[in-house]
Amino acid sequence: MSRVTRIVIVGGGPGGYEAALVAAQLGAEVTVVDRDGLGGSAVLTDCVPSKTLIATAEVMTDTAESGELGVRLGAAGADLPQDRVGVDLGKVNERVTALARAQSDDITSRLAREGVTVLPGLGRLDGPTKVVAELADGRQEVLDADAVLVATGAHPRVLPDARPDGERILTWEQVYALDHLPEHLVVVGSGVTGAEFASAYTSLGSKVTLVSSRDRVLPGEDQDAATVLEDVFRRRGMTVLSKSRATSVRRAGDSGAAVVVSLDDGRTVEGSHCLMAVGSVPNTEGLGLEQAGVRLDEGGFVEVDRVSRTSATGVYAAGDCTGVLMLASVAAMQGRIAMWHLLGDAVSPLSLRSVSSNVFTDPEIATVGWSQRDVESGETDAVMVKLPLATNARAKMQGVHDGFVKLFARPGSGTVVGGVVVAPRASELIHAVALAVDARITVDQLAHSFTIYPSISGSVAEAARQLHTRVWRA
Ligand SMILES: Cc1cc2nc3c(=O)[nH]c(=O)nc-3n(C[C@H](O)[C@H](O)[C@H](O)COP(=O)(O)OP(=O)(O)OC[C@H]3O[C@@H](n4cnc5c(N)ncnc54)[C@H](O)[C@@H]3O)c2cc1C
């Protein structure tokens, strides 16, 4: 009789706990060692809290911009100023943290039900087949493993001259301790995290200055999408400082302009609070990885192949600690793939081409597949159409003025290879395009499927229809 496979997972975020569920389903004996709580940063400090905060911010924007639709706030007939709508940030953050904790508890119960052993504590490798767990209660446990999965995630990058103090100079993990809305929030960093928080706090009612070292926000995203977003940001009153690198952030007091951000051109920006969003560092130090034969790249990320194998036999890695694509959905898939591969189940190597991602700003920006940058650089061949939402009937009814649908298709065959949606709830609308990219369907097939009238998804079908002749002419 063959022995049960013993798997030890270090880190209980999406990379770790999703792998644990698959491994338990396939009959392995699974132990997860986790430091901060199941769900990891994704559930406790990053994804879940930020999107819960953003849910409140969305209601604020919708309310503030509802005048165009004939909404009057206050008693019938009264014409109250829009700025009467306010937010109780203490209450919002209470809800955010309670929801995150409840989600983590749900995951803990699920793993217990599936027979996974969870050890709260700090794990490190002692060679490729042994994990030492320093448990939260002070004990130490040494776990022998047939295979190890490293899924330890990442943490916010800290600049030496801009050290967070948890009160006025904050990382994205610390903002949920605020019980009052920052009067003036300076956000350093205009990548996805910086843009999402800048968007949310503007909607919540803070004055926001976004410091961007690049010539536009969201340098990694579709350029047209970033331009739409930057225009909306400015229209809503946000100050966007482009080509401005922050060199230091210092505390200047306890009230009013309590922080001073210095820029590389000599200017300074004063604010009540500063949020640092300048990237992430993998949690790979002190884990005994290199000693176990696990190769790290120059940024400290674990090198993995498309089935999550590291350079050490029997050691797999998943999620942010690999830096492959820092998304919860990708972490979870890397973890599952590792277990399917290890335990001999059917598995396809990770393909990033069909990963859809979303920036939860207002409007949202969702993308999948090949991008315009890929086409323009000659990396792939595609024809493109872009339809502004201003022509969409549903968008007009809803007072949606900003956004577009962009589709990319292969010349000749007409296969859909990518798309961008900039719209409210773009995260939901992108699914049709993601399905098209994944299933390699053609623009005609996409165009011929019925959409609801009126609907914003009608623009996805219309874009596909417009590509019908272009794919042949290209
Ligand atoms: C502000 C923000 C918002 C985000 N929003 C989204 C979003 O909307 N959608 C999305 O898909 N992605 C989002 N992400 C990215 C997403 O959070 C990460 O990609 C995801 O958390 C990666 O999962 P993971 O399992 O690799 O690591 P994590 O979620 O970081 O989990 C790692 C776990 O390992 C534990 N750990 C670390 N070291 C040890 C050790 N030595 N021993 C034991 N345990 C250890 C940690 O305590 C943690 O519990 C966001 C990121 C940020 C910063």
The ligand as an ORCA input file, in Angstrom:
! r2SCAN-3c Opt
* xyz 0 1
  C      -3.499     47.072     -1.365
  C      -3.553     45.829     -2.185
  C      -4.743     45.466     -2.794
  C      -4.801     44.291     -3.560
  N      -5.960     43.989     -4.192
  C      -6.031     42.883     -4.967
  C      -7.222     42.567     -5.664
  O      -8.206     43.286     -5.580
  N      -7.253     41.434     -6.404
  C      -6.167     40.604     -6.498
  O      -6.244     39.569     -7.189
  N      -5.012     40.883     -5.857
  C      -4.922     42.004     -5.099
  N      -3.764     42.300     -4.444
  C      -2.647     41.353     -4.513
  C      -2.881     40.206     -3.541
  O      -3.131     40.693     -2.248
  C      -1.665     39.281     -3.519
  O      -1.329     38.924     -4.814
  C      -1.959     38.036     -2.676
  O      -2.095     38.386     -1.333
  C      -0.832     37.008     -2.817
  O      -1.149     35.884     -2.070
  P      -0.003     35.008     -1.371
  O      -0.661     33.770     -0.907
  O       1.153     34.904     -2.265
  O       0.508     35.867     -0.147
  P      -0.207     36.564      1.085
  O      -1.643     36.840      0.868
  O       0.677     37.715      1.410
  O      -0.096     35.479      2.244
  C       1.143     35.060      2.727
  C       0.987     34.479      4.104
  O       2.235     33.914      4.494
  C       2.467     34.214      5.853
  N       3.913     34.121      6.098
  C       4.905     34.906      5.634
  N       6.100     34.450      6.067
  C       5.839     33.358      6.823
  C       6.640     32.438      7.531
  N       7.969     32.538      7.565
  N       6.038     31.432      8.197
  C       4.690     31.300      8.190
  N       3.883     32.135      7.525
  C       4.448     33.152      6.848
  C       1.901     35.605      6.029
  O       1.602     35.833      7.362
  C       0.633     35.496      5.170
  O      -0.431     35.016      5.959
  C      -3.659     43.479     -3.689
  C      -2.452     43.844     -3.077
  C      -2.401     45.009     -2.341
  C      -1.092     45.413     -1.720
*
